[in-house]
Amino acid sequence: MTHQADSSPPIDAPDSTVGARLRRAREALGMSLEHAAQTLNLDKKTIAALESDAKESLPESAYVKGYLRAYARLLNLDADALLALYAEDEEPTRVVTPPPIRRSQRDQPRMSVSVVGGVVVLLLIVLSVWWFSRPKHTSIPVQGVVPATQPSLASSGSAVPANPVRLANAATATATPAASTTLGVTATATAAPVVEPTITAPASPPPVAAAPVSAPAVQTAAPTQPANTASGTQLLLRTTAKSWVKIDDATGKQLLIGLLPGDARKTLTGKPPFSVFLGYAPGVTLIINGNQVAFSSYTQSNNTARFKVLADGQTRR
């Protein structure tokens, strides 16, 4: 009897995780995973990951919150309480010590700056020592070469005043009536005194100072002003299959157009309502302000969809 009492089934404990609550609520409604995935326009794997709390199989937190809010509405659960529980489960993963790579990336620029600074200081010291220790060259005045056959003007001008005395003496000596001395007088008169011209050295030109080499001017580019981004509402887009997507905002600005591959994620900013056209609607998920956009009612037989998304996540034609 004692063993039978101990082996009685335990009372079910209240659900402690988000996934357990979702699974219990879906099973209570008798809803299958396929039906829930089709209604929410999500993959069956995504619904299973939500119910099993497999965060590694889910996208970013913003998408997960949108999925949870839409799933809670489908299962008639309190979405705010469910999101609060999800935030509590998510909190321990946020407090994570930074990886060692971030520290090395932060220390590497400091080390590089210190090394570059040391090299620059060393170069300045070497240049200063070389500049003050180099021999000083004295300027040698350039003396002009005076031709030997032509005395300078200064030498001829200075030699003229010194000759009259010698010439007068020669004239007195030659003024004799003797005919025999005529030849000597003639020779004396014709023999002009040799005047050695004094060569005046030209004034030494001032030393030519070396023109300082001007350092090339460093042209600093004017800092570009950052582009002003207009504030608006963010629309998150995620694809699970290839799809053509075209999205415009209320001002007519084209936010996105083109063929997106599977697993593409885009964050668009603009003014709602957003005009949306999807080439393959089952492969696209939209979330605005934490609310997942339900647009399965606009999906045509060829899997295209055209609709408008309001700021609160509601849709219209």
C-alpha positions, 0 to 999 in steps of 0.5 A: 500500500505504501508503494502504491501511494508513492507511485501515484502520478504527480500533479502537473506543475504550471508551465514555466516556459513560453514554449510549454504554454504555447504547446499546451494552449494549442493542444487544448484547442485541438489545433495541429502544428500544420494548421497553426503554421498555415494560419500564421503564414509561418513554417512548421519548423518555426512553430515547433521551435517556438514551442520547444524553446529552441532559440538557436533555430529562431531568427532575431529577437524582434522577429521572435517577439512578433511571432509570439504576439501573433501566436498568442492571439491565435491561441487566445493567450495574454500576449503581454504576459507571454512576451514578459516571460520570454524577456525573462528567459532571454535576460541571462543570455544578454549578460555575456562577457565580451569575447577576448577578440574584442579586447585584442581589437581594442588594444591593437590600435593603442599599441599601433599608435604608441609604436607609430608615435615612438618612431616619429619621436625617434626620427625627429631626434635623429633629424635634430642631431644631424642638423646641428652636427653638420659642418657649416660651409663658409661662403667663399667670395668669387673673384672676377678674372681680370684680362692681362692685356686690359687694365681695369678702369679703376687701375688706369684712373688711379695710375694717372695722377702718379705719372706727371712727376716722372714725365716732367723729369724726363722732359727736363732731362731730354731738353739738351741742345747737343745733337749727339744726344738726340737719339738718346733724347728720342729714346728717352722720350719714347720710352714711356715709364711702365706703369703696373696697373693695380688690380682692384679685387671686386667686392665679394658678392654676398653669400647666396643663401640656400632657398629653404625648401618648403615642406609640401602642404598637407591638404586635409580633406574637408570632413563630409557632413553625415547624411540626415536620415529622416525618422520613421516607422521600421518595417522588418521583412524576412524571407524563407523562399525566393520572392519578388518584393516591392514596398513604398511608403505613404510619401511615394518613396520606394523603399525596396524593389527586387528579387530577394533570396531565401533567408533574406532580412531587411529593415525598412524605415518610412512613413506608414501606411506601406504599399506592399506587393509580394511575388511569393507571399507564402515565403515572406514575413512582415513585422511592424512595431513588434506586430506580425502582419497577417496578410494571408487573406490577400494572397491570390491563387498564384501566391501573389499579394498586394495590400497596405500595412498600417502602423499598428500592423493592420492591413487593408487594400 
